Amino acid sequence: MAAQKITAATVRDDFNDPVAVIHYARAAHHLGLWASERTLIERYFTDPAAPLLEAGCGAGRATLGLWDAGYQNLTAFDFATELLDQARSLAAERDAAAIRFIHADATALKKCQLIGDTAYGGALFLFNGLMQIPGRENRRAALRGLHELCRPGAPLLFTTHDREQNQVERALWRLEALRWERGEQDPRLLEFGDRYFEEAGTGRTFMHLPDRAEILADLSATGWTHTYDALRKVVAKESRAVRDFSDECRFWVAHKI
């Protein structure tokens, strides 16, 4: 029997798995915003009173970090209900009940009237959340949806992994390209750049790893103007706890012009 392709339902089930819920809830309680996230948020999100939209908020790690940093006009959404429950619980513990947590799919934002009732002054899609959407057209749909919801001039901040970040990564992906040419890739994957793996204590993870040209093309195709990108290590020096939680990634900033 042919292997089943990764779908949005696969990713949602993996995020709702108890192992993943515990992993992300622990980070939400103890990790908060990374130094690099804080640096770029302060640089590009200069109006703390502006309404902000956080996509893929998970258990609330960045959401509560934003709240603590003074950004308190927040709407956050995720499509994993178990993670949303954790985010709402954490917000209640920290007297942040004013945060709007909404169950929604980033690829179908027009269907969620609660999200569409505000013109947002900025959007965030942190910790590679955009890249955990299977299928390039679906990722573009998410970018278009965020673009439509934001005001002119609004910033978008997100992260990706980068399959060209060093010589080792480039060599590994050359080997993966050969597998795809021969039809020997993991049959569950949709596109070159996809990975699906499992880690102890984290659970199963789908991730698309783009190159820089791909992201620039996706931003252009969805109405965003590229402003800035850099590897995390260039933006700020992170704590050991952050480096243990997350591999190196690339930050992207774009604006709605």
Backbone as JSON, one array per atom type, in Angstrom:
{
  "sequence": "MAAQKITAATVRDDFNDPVAVIHYARAAHHLGLWASERTLIERYFTDPAAPLLEAGCGAGRATLGLWDAGYQNLTAFDFATELLDQARSLAAERDAAAIRFIHADATALKKCQLIGDTAYGGALFLFNGLMQIPGRENRRAALRGLHELCRPGAPLLFTTHDREQNQVERALWRLEALRWERGEQDPRLLEFGDRYFEEAGTGRTFMHLPDRAEILADLSATGWTHTYDALRKVVAKESRAVRDFSDECRFWVAHKI",
  "N": [[0.84, -1.2, 0.0], [0.53, 2.24, -0.83], [2.42, 4.87, 0.69], [0.95, 7.31, 2.82], [0.59, 10.72, 2.02], [1.95, 13.61, 3.7], [-0.29, 15.73, 5.35], [-2.29, 18.64, 6.24], [-3.87, 17.71, 8.31], [-2.28, 15.69, 9.37], [-0.18, 17.19, 10.48], [-1.59, 18.73, 12.36], [-2.56, 16.72, 14.08], [-0.12, 15.79, 15.06], [0.78, 18.01, 16.51], [-1.17, 18.1, 18.46], [-0.61, 15.88, 19.89], [0.15, 14.39, 23.04], [2.91, 14.36, 23.81], [4.1, 16.39, 22.26], [2.55, 18.55, 23.14], [3.28, 18.82, 25.84], [5.99, 19.44, 25.52], [5.93, 21.97, 24.16], [4.37, 23.45, 25.92], [5.99, 23.53, 28.18], [8.07, 25.13, 27.23], [6.66, 27.49, 26.83], [6.05, 28.24, 29.43], [8.58, 28.61, 30.6], [10.54, 29.65, 28.86], [9.99, 31.92, 27.17], [10.3, 34.96, 25.11], [12.9, 34.76, 22.69], [16.22, 36.18, 22.67], [16.9, 37.13, 20.13], [14.38, 37.31, 18.87], [13.21, 39.28, 20.47], [14.9, 41.45, 19.92], [14.37, 41.98, 17.16], [11.63, 42.41, 17.18], [11.45, 44.73, 18.75], [12.79, 46.42, 17.02], [11.26, 46.53, 14.64], [8.53, 46.52, 15.25], [7.28, 49.04, 16.31], [5.27, 50.36, 17.6], [3.77, 49.81, 20.47], [1.07, 49.82, 21.07], [-0.31, 49.11, 18.83], [-2.57, 46.9, 17.13], [-1.73, 43.54, 17.05], [-1.16, 40.5, 15.24], [-0.65, 37.18, 15.91], [0.34, 34.36, 14.29], [0.01, 30.81, 14.42], [0.36, 30.36, 17.24], [0.69, 28.38, 19.13], [1.43, 27.05, 22.31], [1.66, 29.47, 23.51], [4.14, 30.69, 24.01], [5.6, 32.86, 22.65], [3.5, 34.66, 22.54], [2.81, 35.35, 25.21], [5.27, 36.37, 25.87], [5.36, 38.65, 24.25], [3.24, 40.07, 25.42], [4.3, 40.54, 28.0], [6.32, 42.21, 27.24], [5.04, 44.53, 26.7], [3.33, 44.67, 24.53], [0.16, 44.63, 24.18], [-2.18, 44.51, 22.78], [-3.3, 42.1, 21.47], [-3.97, 39.47, 19.21], [-4.09, 36.05, 18.84], [-3.61, 32.97, 17.15], [-4.16, 29.45, 16.49], [-4.21, 26.17, 15.0], [-4.2, 23.9, 16.45], [-5.94, 22.51, 18.93], [-5.31, 21.53, 21.48], [-2.91, 22.76, 22.12], [-3.75, 25.43, 22.09], [-5.44, 25.42, 24.31], [-3.52, 25.21, 26.32], [-2.23, 27.68, 25.98], [-4.28, 29.51, 26.6], [-4.68, 28.86, 29.29], [-2.19, 29.55, 30.4], [-2.21, 32.3, 29.93], [-4.3, 33.09, 31.59], [-3.17, 32.52, 34.08], [-1.25, 34.49, 34.21], [-2.52, 36.91, 34.31], [-3.38, 37.88, 31.83], [-5.71, 37.96, 30.4], [-6.84, 39.51, 28.46], [-5.79, 38.94, 26.01], [-6.69, 37.74, 22.86], [-7.38, 34.55, 22.03], [-7.71, 32.41, 19.36], [-9.2, 29.76, 17.57], [-8.03, 28.75, 14.54], [-7.16, 28.27, 11.08], [-4.21, 28.91, 9.39], [-4.11, 28.88, 6.63], [-6.62, 29.47, 5.77], [-7.78, 31.98, 6.46], [-9.78, 33.79, 5.79], [-12.11, 32.58, 6.44], [-12.48, 32.92, 9.1], [-14.17, 34.97, 10.98], [-13.74, 36.27, 13.4], [-11.02, 36.82, 13.44], [-10.79, 38.46, 11.22], [-11.94, 40.88, 11.93], [-10.42, 43.05, 12.53], [-8.02, 45.52, 11.56], [-4.79, 44.86, 11.27], [-1.76, 46.0, 12.81], [0.58, 44.68, 12.47], [2.15, 41.45, 11.96], [3.08, 38.21, 13.13], [4.86, 35.15, 12.74], [6.19, 32.91, 14.26], [9.0, 30.76, 15.25], [9.35, 28.96, 13.07], [6.8, 28.35, 12.2], [5.33, 28.89, 9.82], [6.66, 27.27, 8.02], [5.85, 24.78, 8.72], [3.59, 24.19, 7.45], [2.24, 22.05, 5.16], [3.02, 21.96, 1.72], [3.68, 24.22, -0.85], [1.87, 26.04, -2.07], [-0.06, 26.2, -0.12], [1.39, 27.43, 1.94], [1.8, 29.87, 0.72], [-0.84, 30.7, 0.6], [-1.3, 31.22, 3.3], [0.46, 33.39, 3.7], [-0.72, 35.26, 1.98], [-3.19, 35.56, 3.25], [-2.45, 36.73, 5.72], [-1.38, 39.09, 4.74], [-3.67, 40.36, 3.68], [-5.04, 40.94, 6.01], [-3.57, 42.86, 7.3], [-2.62, 46.29, 7.92], [-1.58, 48.86, 5.54], [1.92, 49.25, 5.38], [2.45, 47.64, 7.52], [4.53, 45.4, 9.44], [5.81, 42.08, 8.9], [7.0, 39.34, 10.64], [8.88, 36.44, 10.58], [10.23, 33.07, 10.81], [12.5, 30.69, 9.33], [14.02, 27.49, 8.73], [17.18, 27.01, 7.07], [18.37, 25.65, 4.28], [20.76, 26.14, 3.13], [22.61, 27.12, 4.89], [25.17, 26.39, 5.79], [28.22, 24.54, 4.96], [27.89, 21.83, 5.58], [25.09, 21.48, 5.67], [24.5, 22.11, 3.0], [25.79, 20.02, 1.67], [24.37, 17.79, 2.64], [21.86, 18.31, 1.56], [22.42, 18.16, -1.14], [22.76, 15.44, -1.42], [20.18, 14.66, -0.76], [18.82, 15.72, -2.9], [19.66, 14.03, -4.93], [18.36, 11.69, -4.13], [15.7, 12.41, -4.61], [15.81, 12.74, -7.38], [16.12, 10.11, -8.13], [13.81, 9.02, -7.24], [13.76, 8.05, -4.66], [13.17, 9.26, -2.3], [11.62, 9.96, 0.92], [8.45, 8.7, 0.78], [6.27, 9.99, 1.88], [6.61, 12.68, 1.73], [5.95, 15.91, 0.24], [7.29, 17.84, -1.32], [10.54, 18.81, -2.58], [12.81, 19.67, -0.08], [11.22, 19.21, 2.06], [10.9, 17.73, 5.32], [10.31, 15.03, 7.59], [10.21, 14.0, 10.79], [11.09, 12.44, 13.94], [11.61, 13.18, 17.34], [12.85, 12.35, 20.54], [10.93, 13.32, 23.29], [9.91, 15.49, 22.0], [8.26, 14.79, 19.88], [6.6, 14.08, 16.74], [7.53, 15.83, 13.79], [6.75, 17.86, 11.07], [8.49, 19.65, 8.59], [9.29, 22.18, 6.31], [12.18, 23.04, 4.59], [13.41, 25.81, 3.19], [15.23, 27.46, 0.47], [16.9, 30.65, 0.1], [16.05, 31.98, -2.21], [13.56, 30.86, -2.69], [11.93, 31.81, -0.58], [12.02, 34.58, -1.03], [10.72, 34.68, -3.49], [8.19, 33.75, -2.74], [7.32, 35.74, -0.97], [7.17, 37.94, -2.71], [5.18, 37.02, -4.45], [2.95, 37.1, -2.88], [2.37, 39.64, -2.11], [4.0, 40.89, -0.23], [6.76, 42.96, 0.71], [10.13, 42.39, 0.8], [12.23, 43.09, 3.53], [14.33, 42.52, 5.32], [16.68, 39.99, 6.22], [18.33, 37.49, 8.15], [20.56, 35.13, 9.68], [19.86, 33.68, 12.87], [22.02, 33.77, 14.7], [23.39, 35.98, 13.92], [21.73, 38.02, 14.59], [21.39, 38.03, 17.41], [22.99, 36.88, 20.42], [22.13, 33.84, 21.75], [20.74, 32.24, 24.68], [21.8, 29.21, 26.33], [19.6, 27.63, 26.86], [17.75, 28.39, 24.88], [19.16, 27.64, 22.58], [19.25, 24.91, 22.98], [16.59, 24.34, 22.72], [15.92, 25.06, 20.12], [17.19, 24.7, 16.83], [19.57, 26.46, 14.72], [18.21, 29.19, 12.85], [16.69, 31.22, 10.26], [15.81, 34.58, 10.3], [13.14, 36.53, 8.97], [11.97, 39.59, 7.7], [9.29, 41.39, 6.41], [7.3, 43.83, 4.68], [4.02, 45.23, 4.33], [3.3, 47.08, 1.65]],
  "CA": [[0.0, 0.0, 0.0], [1.32, 3.46, -0.95], [2.48, 5.69, 1.9], [0.09, 8.49, 2.81], [1.29, 11.99, 2.02], [1.74, 14.51, 4.82], [-1.36, 16.7, 5.15], [-2.53, 19.52, 7.39], [-4.4, 16.89, 9.41], [-1.12, 15.03, 9.97], [0.53, 18.17, 11.3], [-2.45, 19.07, 13.5], [-2.54, 15.59, 15.01], [1.2, 15.74, 15.71], [0.84, 19.08, 17.51], [-2.1, 17.77, 19.54], [-0.1, 14.72, 20.61], [0.57, 14.8, 24.39], [4.35, 14.6, 23.9], [4.34, 17.72, 21.72], [1.88, 19.54, 24.0], [4.13, 19.01, 27.02], [7.21, 20.11, 25.07], [5.68, 23.38, 23.87], [3.87, 24.1, 27.13], [7.16, 23.79, 29.03], [8.77, 26.31, 26.68], [5.82, 28.67, 27.07], [6.14, 28.61, 30.84], [9.91, 28.87, 31.11], [11.51, 30.18, 27.91], [9.65, 33.28, 26.75], [10.89, 35.41, 23.86], [14.33, 34.65, 22.49], [16.88, 37.48, 22.54], [16.8, 37.54, 18.72], [13.0, 37.74, 18.64], [13.0, 40.56, 21.15], [15.65, 42.47, 19.18], [13.7, 42.33, 15.92], [10.32, 42.96, 17.52], [11.66, 46.12, 19.17], [13.26, 47.19, 15.87], [10.28, 46.68, 13.55], [7.19, 46.7, 15.79], [7.65, 50.19, 17.13], [4.09, 50.9, 18.3], [3.25, 48.76, 21.34], [-0.38, 49.86, 21.15], [-0.9, 48.63, 17.59], [-3.08, 45.53, 17.19], [-0.83, 42.57, 16.41], [-1.7, 39.16, 14.99], [0.35, 36.12, 15.93], [-0.09, 33.11, 13.67], [0.66, 29.62, 14.95], [0.83, 30.76, 18.57], [1.0, 27.22, 19.94], [1.09, 27.1, 23.72], [1.7, 30.85, 24.0], [5.47, 31.15, 24.41], [5.86, 34.2, 22.16], [2.36, 35.52, 22.84], [2.98, 35.9, 26.56], [6.47, 37.19, 25.83], [4.94, 39.94, 23.7], [2.44, 40.72, 26.45], [5.2, 41.01, 29.05], [7.14, 43.28, 26.68], [4.22, 45.72, 26.54], [2.44, 44.59, 23.37], [-0.99, 44.02, 24.85], [-3.34, 44.48, 21.88], [-2.86, 40.88, 20.8], [-4.82, 38.35, 18.78], [-3.23, 34.93, 18.52], [-4.41, 31.82, 16.72], [-3.5, 28.2, 16.14], [-5.21, 25.18, 14.61], [-4.08, 22.77, 17.37], [-6.77, 22.89, 20.07], [-4.66, 21.21, 22.74], [-1.95, 23.83, 22.38], [-4.52, 26.63, 22.43], [-5.87, 25.29, 25.7], [-2.36, 25.54, 27.15], [-2.0, 29.12, 25.88], [-5.32, 30.21, 27.37], [-4.42, 28.61, 30.71], [-1.04, 30.35, 30.8], [-2.62, 33.7, 29.95], [-5.1, 33.28, 32.8], [-2.24, 32.51, 35.22], [-0.42, 35.7, 34.2], [-3.39, 38.09, 34.23], [-3.35, 38.36, 30.45], [-6.97, 37.47, 29.81], [-7.24, 40.38, 27.34], [-5.32, 38.35, 24.75], [-7.69, 36.94, 22.15], [-6.88, 33.31, 21.46], [-8.73, 31.95, 18.42], [-8.92, 28.54, 16.8], [-8.1, 29.08, 13.12], [-6.17, 27.69, 10.17], [-3.51, 29.99, 8.71], [-4.33, 28.82, 5.19], [-8.03, 29.79, 5.48], [-8.1, 33.05, 7.41], [-11.01, 34.48, 5.41], [-13.24, 31.88, 7.03], [-12.55, 33.22, 10.53], [-14.64, 36.35, 11.13], [-13.17, 36.87, 14.6], [-9.71, 37.36, 13.09], [-10.94, 39.48, 10.2], [-12.66, 42.07, 12.4], [-9.43, 44.06, 12.91], [-6.92, 45.81, 10.64], [-3.65, 44.66, 12.17], [-0.58, 46.81, 12.6], [1.73, 43.81, 12.26], [1.88, 40.02, 12.11], [4.23, 37.38, 13.46], [4.67, 33.7, 12.54], [7.5, 32.59, 14.8], [9.49, 29.38, 15.45], [9.2, 28.16, 11.84], [5.42, 27.9, 12.04], [4.94, 28.92, 8.41], [7.29, 26.15, 7.32], [5.2, 23.55, 9.13], [2.41, 24.03, 6.6], [2.64, 21.24, 4.0], [2.64, 22.43, 0.4], [4.06, 25.61, -1.08], [0.69, 26.87, -2.32], [-0.71, 26.44, 1.18], [2.17, 28.45, 2.65], [1.49, 31.15, 0.06], [-2.18, 31.1, 1.03], [-1.15, 31.82, 4.62], [1.07, 34.7, 3.53], [-1.74, 36.15, 1.4], [-4.19, 35.85, 4.28], [-1.89, 37.7, 6.66], [-1.26, 40.36, 4.02], [-4.99, 40.97, 3.58], [-5.5, 41.36, 7.33], [-2.71, 43.9, 7.85], [-2.66, 47.65, 7.39], [-0.41, 49.27, 4.76], [3.08, 49.57, 6.21], [2.6, 46.69, 8.62], [5.61, 44.43, 9.31], [5.63, 40.65, 9.12], [8.22, 38.7, 11.14], [8.78, 34.98, 10.66], [11.5, 32.35, 10.72], [12.59, 29.43, 8.6], [15.35, 26.9, 8.64], [17.86, 27.42, 5.84], [19.13, 24.47, 3.86], [22.04, 26.56, 2.57], [23.26, 27.95, 5.9], [26.58, 26.04, 5.95], [28.68, 23.52, 4.03], [27.31, 20.53, 5.94], [23.71, 21.47, 5.2], [24.49, 22.08, 1.54], [26.17, 18.67, 1.25], [23.26, 16.89, 2.94], [20.76, 18.54, 0.63], [22.8, 17.63, -2.45], [22.43, 14.01, -1.36], [18.72, 14.53, -0.79], [18.4, 16.0, -4.28], [19.87, 12.79, -5.69], [17.27, 10.76, -3.78], [14.5, 12.85, -5.32], [16.0, 12.44, -8.81], [15.98, 8.66, -8.3], [12.54, 8.58, -6.69], [14.06, 7.29, -3.44], [12.88, 10.1, -1.13], [10.53, 9.53, 1.79], [7.24, 8.85, -0.05], [5.27, 10.81, 2.55], [6.91, 14.09, 1.51], [5.29, 16.53, -0.9], [8.17, 18.68, -2.13], [11.94, 18.87, -2.19], [12.95, 20.58, 1.05], [10.41, 18.71, 3.18], [11.41, 16.72, 6.24], [9.36, 14.54, 8.59], [11.1, 13.29, 11.7], [10.62, 12.3, 15.32], [12.63, 13.36, 18.36], [12.4, 12.01, 21.88], [10.54, 14.47, 24.09], [9.34, 16.54, 21.14], [7.22, 14.21, 19.05], [6.8, 14.08, 15.29], [7.56, 17.18, 13.24], [6.91, 18.14, 9.65], [9.13, 20.94, 8.37], [9.85, 22.46, 4.99], [13.38, 23.86, 4.66], [13.56, 26.49, 1.9], [16.41, 28.29, 0.26], [16.57, 32.06, 0.17], [15.32, 32.37, -3.41], [12.17, 30.42, -2.55], [11.19, 32.72, 0.3], [11.88, 35.86, -1.72], [9.67, 34.52, -4.5], [6.9, 33.62, -2.06], [6.94, 37.06, -0.46], [6.78, 38.76, -3.85], [3.94, 36.5, -5.02], [1.82, 37.27, -1.95], [2.17, 41.06, -1.83], [4.91, 41.4, 0.78], [8.04, 43.49, 0.27], [11.21, 41.93, 1.67], [12.94, 44.17, 4.2], [15.52, 42.11, 6.06], [16.8, 38.61, 6.66], [19.63, 37.14, 8.72], [20.57, 34.0, 10.59], [19.64, 34.07, 14.26], [23.28, 34.05, 15.39], [23.79, 37.33, 13.54], [20.81, 38.97, 15.24], [21.65, 38.11, 18.86], [23.54, 35.69, 21.06], [21.05, 33.21, 22.51], [21.08, 31.44, 25.85], [21.91, 27.77, 26.1], [18.25, 27.07, 26.87], [17.16, 28.62, 23.57], [19.87, 26.82, 21.61], [18.81, 23.53, 23.18], [15.19, 24.24, 22.29], [15.76, 25.32, 18.69], [18.36, 24.8, 15.97], [19.75, 27.73, 14.01], [17.15, 29.52, 11.9], [16.82, 32.51, 9.59], [14.71, 35.54, 10.51], [12.69, 37.29, 7.81], [11.06, 40.71, 7.92], [8.71, 41.95, 5.2], [6.29, 44.86, 4.95], [2.93, 45.45, 3.39], [3.48, 48.44, 1.1]],
  "C": [[0.88, 1.26, 0.0], [1.28, 4.25, 0.36], [1.59, 6.92, 1.74], [0.93, 9.76, 2.87], [0.98, 12.79, 3.29], [0.65, 15.52, 4.45], [-1.44, 17.63, 6.35], [-3.05, 18.73, 8.58], [-3.27, 16.15, 10.11], [-0.43, 15.97, 10.94], [-0.29, 18.53, 12.53], [-2.45, 17.96, 14.53], [-1.21, 15.51, 15.76], [1.32, 16.83, 16.77], [-0.09, 18.81, 18.69], [-1.66, 16.55, 20.35], [0.43, 15.15, 21.99], [2.06, 15.09, 24.53], [4.68, 16.01, 23.4], [3.73, 18.8, 22.61], [2.75, 19.83, 25.22], [5.39, 19.79, 26.66], [6.98, 21.6, 24.88], [5.13, 24.13, 25.08], [5.02, 24.42, 28.09], [7.91, 25.02, 28.55], [7.97, 27.58, 26.93], [5.95, 29.15, 28.51], [7.52, 29.13, 31.23], [10.86, 29.6, 30.16], [11.23, 31.63, 27.51], [10.26, 33.65, 25.41], [12.39, 35.16, 23.84], [14.92, 36.06, 22.43], [16.77, 38.01, 21.11], [15.39, 38.02, 18.39], [12.76, 39.11, 19.25], [13.69, 41.7, 20.4], [14.88, 42.93, 17.95], [12.29, 42.89, 16.16], [10.46, 44.43, 17.92], [12.07, 47.0, 17.99], [12.14, 47.5, 14.88], [8.84, 46.9, 14.03], [7.28, 47.83, 16.81], [6.48, 50.81, 17.89], [3.48, 49.81, 19.17], [1.73, 48.73, 21.42], [-1.06, 49.32, 19.89], [-1.44, 47.22, 17.75], [-2.17, 44.59, 16.4], [-1.51, 41.22, 16.3], [-0.56, 38.17, 15.01], [-0.24, 34.84, 15.37], [0.68, 31.94, 14.29], [1.2, 29.83, 16.35], [1.17, 29.59, 19.47], [0.54, 27.37, 21.37], [1.3, 28.48, 24.33], [3.07, 31.38, 24.39], [5.72, 32.59, 23.96], [4.73, 35.17, 22.51], [2.51, 36.17, 24.21], [4.25, 36.72, 26.67], [6.18, 38.57, 25.28], [4.16, 40.74, 24.74], [3.34, 41.32, 27.53], [6.08, 42.16, 28.56], [6.34, 44.55, 26.39], [3.32, 45.75, 25.33], [1.17, 43.86, 23.81], [-2.28, 44.11, 24.05], [-3.12, 43.3, 20.94], [-4.02, 39.96, 20.43], [-3.89, 37.24, 18.32], [-4.09, 33.73, 18.13], [-3.54, 30.61, 16.43], [-4.59, 27.22, 15.73], [-5.14, 23.92, 15.47], [-4.79, 23.12, 18.68], [-6.09, 22.6, 21.41], [-3.63, 22.28, 23.11], [-2.65, 25.13, 22.76], [-5.01, 26.58, 23.87], [-4.74, 25.64, 26.66], [-2.1, 27.05, 27.14], [-3.02, 29.9, 26.71], [-5.08, 30.04, 28.87], [-3.25, 29.46, 31.21], [-1.4, 31.82, 30.87], [-3.44, 34.01, 31.2], [-4.2, 33.35, 34.04], [-1.51, 33.84, 35.35], [-1.24, 36.98, 34.01], [-3.35, 38.73, 32.85], [-4.6, 37.9, 29.71], [-7.42, 38.32, 28.63], [-6.73, 39.86, 25.99], [-6.45, 37.53, 24.13], [-7.01, 35.72, 21.54], [-8.01, 32.69, 20.62], [-8.27, 30.68, 17.73], [-9.11, 28.84, 15.32], [-6.96, 28.42, 12.38], [-5.53, 28.82, 9.38], [-3.75, 30.01, 7.2], [-5.76, 29.2, 4.8], [-8.52, 30.89, 6.4], [-9.38, 33.79, 7.07], [-12.24, 33.84, 6.07], [-13.44, 32.23, 8.5], [-12.91, 34.69, 10.72], [-14.03, 37.03, 12.35], [-11.79, 37.45, 14.33], [-9.85, 38.54, 12.15], [-11.64, 40.75, 10.64], [-11.72, 43.2, 12.8], [-8.46, 44.28, 11.76], [-5.64, 45.84, 11.46], [-2.46, 45.52, 11.78], [0.68, 46.0, 12.42], [1.34, 42.37, 12.5], [3.19, 39.29, 12.38], [3.87, 35.91, 13.23], [6.0, 33.07, 12.94], [7.75, 31.08, 14.91], [9.11, 28.47, 14.28], [7.78, 27.68, 11.6], [4.95, 27.88, 10.6], [5.45, 27.7, 7.67], [6.74, 24.79, 7.76], [3.84, 23.37, 8.46], [2.82, 23.22, 5.38], [2.13, 21.87, 2.69], [2.91, 23.9, 0.19], [2.85, 26.51, -1.32], [-0.07, 27.15, -1.04], [0.06, 27.48, 1.99], [1.92, 29.82, 2.03], [0.09, 31.62, 0.45], [-2.14, 31.75, 2.41], [-0.55, 33.22, 4.53], [0.08, 35.69, 2.94], [-2.78, 36.54, 2.46], [-3.7, 36.86, 5.28], [-1.76, 39.07, 6.0], [-2.61, 41.09, 3.97], [-5.48, 41.53, 4.91], [-4.72, 42.53, 7.9], [-2.91, 45.25, 7.17], [-1.47, 47.89, 6.45], [0.72, 49.7, 5.69], [3.35, 48.58, 7.31], [3.77, 45.74, 8.38], [5.11, 43.0, 9.52], [6.97, 40.08, 9.53], [8.0, 37.2, 11.22], [10.15, 34.36, 10.54], [11.36, 31.11, 9.86], [13.91, 28.77, 8.99], [15.92, 27.29, 7.29], [18.75, 26.28, 5.39], [20.46, 24.83, 3.21], [22.91, 27.29, 3.6], [24.73, 27.61, 6.11], [26.94, 24.9, 5.01], [28.06, 22.16, 4.32], [25.88, 20.43, 5.43], [23.65, 21.36, 3.67], [24.84, 20.68, 1.02], [25.03, 17.67, 1.49], [22.12, 17.06, 1.95], [21.12, 18.17, -0.8], [22.52, 16.14, -2.51], [20.92, 13.79, -1.43], [18.19, 14.79, -2.21], [18.58, 14.76, -5.16], [18.78, 11.77, -5.39], [16.0, 11.13, -4.53], [14.62, 12.55, -6.82], [15.76, 10.96, -9.09], [14.63, 8.14, -7.82], [12.68, 7.8, -5.4], [13.8, 8.1, -2.17], [11.78, 9.46, -0.29], [9.21, 9.75, 1.03], [6.14, 9.68, 0.6], [5.43, 12.3, 2.24], [6.26, 14.61, 0.24], [6.27, 17.18, -1.86], [9.61, 18.54, -1.66], [12.11, 19.97, -1.15], [12.16, 20.14, 2.26], [11.21, 17.73, 4.03], [10.27, 16.3, 7.17], [10.13, 13.63, 9.52], [10.49, 13.24, 13.09], [11.8, 12.43, 16.25], [12.05, 13.01, 19.72], [12.09, 13.28, 22.66], [9.92, 15.6, 23.31], [8.17, 16.04, 20.33], [7.57, 14.27, 17.58], [6.67, 15.5, 14.74], [7.67, 17.15, 11.73], [7.54, 19.52, 9.52], [9.57, 21.04, 6.91], [11.05, 23.39, 5.18], [13.61, 24.5, 3.29], [14.98, 26.98, 1.68], [15.95, 29.74, 0.18], [15.73, 32.5, -1.03], [13.85, 31.99, -3.31], [11.36, 31.39, -1.7], [11.01, 34.08, -0.36], [10.79, 35.79, -2.78], [8.29, 34.45, -3.86], [6.42, 34.96, -1.51], [6.44, 37.93, -1.61], [5.42, 38.34, -4.41], [2.72, 36.77, -4.15], [1.67, 38.71, -1.47], [3.1, 41.68, -0.82], [6.2, 41.92, 0.14], [9.13, 43.1, 1.28], [11.98, 43.12, 2.22], [14.28, 43.73, 4.75], [15.49, 40.6, 6.23], [18.21, 38.36, 7.16], [19.48, 35.89, 9.57], [20.45, 34.51, 12.02], [20.93, 34.49, 14.96], [23.82, 35.43, 15.04], [22.97, 38.37, 14.29], [21.15, 39.14, 16.71], [22.29, 36.8, 19.33], [22.48, 35.1, 21.98], [21.59, 32.43, 23.7], [21.2, 29.96, 25.47], [20.53, 27.13, 26.04], [17.57, 27.23, 25.51], [17.83, 27.74, 22.53], [19.54, 25.33, 21.76], [17.4, 23.3, 22.65], [15.06, 24.29, 20.77], [17.1, 25.37, 17.98], [18.46, 26.21, 15.38], [18.61, 27.94, 13.02], [17.45, 30.87, 11.27], [15.58, 33.35, 9.88], [14.44, 36.29, 9.21], [11.78, 38.41, 8.28], [10.59, 41.2, 6.55], [7.67, 42.98, 5.61], [5.2, 44.85, 3.9], [3.01, 46.91, 2.91], [2.19, 48.89, 0.41]]
}
